[in-house]
Amino acid sequence: MDGGFQTQYEKNRKTILASQEICAICGKPVNKKLKFPNPLSPSIDHIIPIAKGGHPADIENLQLTHLKCNQAKATKVVFENNKNLSKQSETISNRVLPQSMNWATYTV
């Protein structure tokens, strides 16, 4: 990650770790006591991968995942096609975050 974004990324990473509990990919709880390289340890995923033009540090492009879920997603871009999103969402700041998504059916 570019050094110019590292400070912003770290701040947003801490915010996400403090405010989110559920893996945005599989929908299961993330145990924040687990440490890397445990596959169920917390990981911060870029919703739109940097390799696909996603912002490296924007909080709206970051989400909590399990390490194994993030690694399985890799550089895929996923879309949520759920009409009941508000029932599965939590408001943080001024945005709505999906608590889970079936990304396997929405890859490009």
Buried (B, 14 or more C-beta within 10 A) or exposed (E): EEEEBEEBBEEBBEBBBEEBBBBBBBBEEBEEEBEEEEBBBBBBBBBBBBEEEBBBBBBBBBBBBBBBBBEBBEEEBBEBEBEEBEEBBEEBEEEEBBBBBEBEEBEE
